[in-house]
Amino acid sequence: MSRRTSPVIPGFGLTLGYTLVYLSLLVLIPLGALFLKTFDLTWAQFWNIVSAPRVLAALKLSFGTALAAAVLNGIIGTLLAWVLVRYEFFGRKVIEAMVDLPFALPTAVAGIALTALYAPAGLVGQFATDLGFKIAYTPLGITLALTFVTLPFVVRTVQPVLADIPREVEEAAACLGAKPLQVFRHVLLPALLPAWLTGFALAFARGVGEYGSVIFIAGNMPMKTEILPLLIMVKLDQYDYAGATAIGVLMLVVSFLLLLLINLLQRRIETP
């Protein structure tokens, strides 16, 4: 008679219960409270707040720059992951550590450093000024700050997938007459795309809610370089809690719908 061994991890019911309690305390209850707070407003009041020109301008800027940064990191991050996985060179470990630096560095410190670098009198910003354009205090500066903060998300999601792709598969395709572009399209891209979309979604989500690294380089000019998180802080400073809550709900709904769309696209790609 064989003796039944106890599993290391408890059963489904217990683990699911702990998971739901944990998620409820950290995610569901706070978000539910955010929605409940908006019930203090009528629909007309809520719509007047979220459809104000200043809010719409900040919404467009926040989501537009976050999208641009995510796309930019989708390209640069994939190339960086490729170099780190496929090549051995002096200083590789240093670059590996630099990729994770935005995770450890306080975002306010990153914002100050980027502002000092790209301001009109900065090391890089002065050359941009000589060429007739500005980097800091413009949407371009915001995009650069978000690119810095969200780079690790793409690199760290694509890198392990690249490492797991056997080199023999690429070599076999090349031996059969496939050109490098065909190898990338038919061998690498199907394996990389789900991970790439995950990294893109994480970078986009982080960029939408980023605050510390942006407020210094943005300039915070209403209707021009004012992001939604800053506008929420302005509302709170004015004790307009209802207005801040309404803008927060707007960000939550738009972010959820976009991430849901990305996840559905990812699942469709993964399904054969």
PyMOL commands that set and color helices and strands:
alter all, ss='L'
color gray80, all
select helices_A, chain A and resi 12-40+43-50+53-86+92-99+101-104+107-118+125-130+139-164+167-175+180-209+215-218+228-237+241-270
alter helices_A, ss='H'
color red, helices_A
deselect
rebuild
show_as cartoon
